[in-house]
Amino acid sequence: MTRPWDIGPLTEHDVERVGAVLGLARLEQGDGLYLVAWQGDEPIGHVYLAFADPAELQDVAVRKEHRRRGVASTLAEAAGREAAARGVDRLRIVVSIDDKAAQALYRKCGYLETSIPPTRVLGPVVIRTGAIEVDDTLLTWEKRLAAGPSHARPPR
């Protein structure tokens, strides 16, 4: 099925435009890259692919008016291809125990529960955009990847 959007890495040229509508909480994290979903010249979603050990999907965001159209799953798939092209054999995602919509999305994308026990996070967490108060229990899920070429759009 052809999607009405393209996926490509965030470029320095697009940081301000993407950050204005989606935020870029992990921009200065320095251990990965953002992939951005574009509909024409409008950024509609993004995912941060952190090359930690193991690699992890973080900061998955889709603009409210574009949700429930497959943007997040397309971003997750593109991140998996990008990771596999770089020799990564598995990806993790951390999801809130209460976020049933996100859990359904990641199950659909092939993520499975791990043996890592749920983690309680309580108190301030500092991200690029500032400190936020968190009171949540997080689940860690994982997906095995097959090596292959990247299908992300070239830089703009």
N, C-alpha and C positions, 0 to 999 in steps of 0.2 A: 504494500500500500504506500503510495506517495504521500509524504507529509507536506503541509503548506509552510514548513519552516526548515531552516538549515541549522546545523550544529557546527561550531568552530571554536577554537581557542580564543580566550579573551586577549585582545591586544592592548598595548599601552594607549593607543589612539581611542579605544572604546571604554576605558575605565570610567571616566566621568559619566558617560551616558548610561552605562549598565548600572553603575553604583547608585545613580539617581532614582532608578525605578525598582531595583532589586536588592540593593545593598551588596557589599562585598566584604563580609565579616572576616574572611580568611585571606584577604589580598596580600597582607604582609607576613603571612605564615611562612612562606618561603620553601615549603617542601612539596609543592605540587603545582597544579594549574587549574584555572577555571575553564570549563567548556560552557559556551553560551548558545542558547536557542534563539534564532533570529527569525522573525516574520517580516520579510522585506528588510527595512533598516531599523526595525524596532526590536529591542531585546525583550524576550517574553519569559525566559527562564534561564537558570544556570545550575551547575553542580561544580563543587570543588573536588578534584581528584588528588588526594594527599598520598604521596609516595613514601609512607611510613612502612614499618614492618609489622604486620602486613599492610598493604595499601588500603585506603579507606575512602568511601564516598562521604563528603561532608557538605554542608551548606546547600542542600538541594532546595531550590526555590523556583516557583512559577507564579507569575503575576495572576492575581485573583481572576481576572476576566478570561484567562486562558487555561484554567484548571479543568481537569476531567476530560481532556482532549488527547491525552497520550504524550504530552510534552515531557513530563517527569520520567516516564518509562523510556522515552527516546533518549533523553539525557543520560539516564543510567546505563542504557545499552551502549551509547557512544563512549561513555567513560570506561566501560568494560572492554570495549575494543581498543581504546587508547592504552589502557593498562596492559592488556595482553600483547599489544604490539611492542611494548617496552619490556616484555619478558616477565610480567607479573602473573603469578598463577592463581591468585585468589584476591578477592576484594571483601572488605568488611563494611558494614553500615551499623550505626547505632541509632536506635529508634525508641521513642517514648513508649512505655508500656500502655499508655492511654490513647495513643494515636493510631486508632484502628484503620483509618484510611491509608496512612503511610505503611502500616504493616501489610495491608492487602496489596498495595503497589509493589513493595519489595518481594513479597511472596510470588507475585505474578512475574517479576523479573528474575526469579530463580534463587533468591536469597533464602537460606535456611537458618534455623536457630543453631547456636553453638553451645558448647558445654560451659561457656563463661556465664557465671551467675549474674542475675540482674544487678545493676549498680545504682545505688541511691545517690543522687546529686542534690545537695541542699546548700544554699548560700550564693554569694556573688561569684559570677564567672566573668572574666575579663576577655572581651573580644575587641577587634579593631574599632568597632563603633562605640565602645565603652563597656562599662560593667552592667550586667543584667542579673537579676535575682532569679535563681532557679530552685524549684522544688519538684523533682521528677525522679522516676525510676526508669533506667535505660536498659534496653535489651541489645545484645550484640549478635548480629546475624552475619553470615558469610556466604559467598558464592565462589565456586571454583571456575576458573577461566581457561579457555583454550587459546593457545598462541595463534596470532594471525595479524594481518595488516590493519592499520588504523583507517577508519572511514570518516574521520572528522574533517570538516571543511577546512581548507588551508586558511592561514591568517588573512584578515581583511586588510 
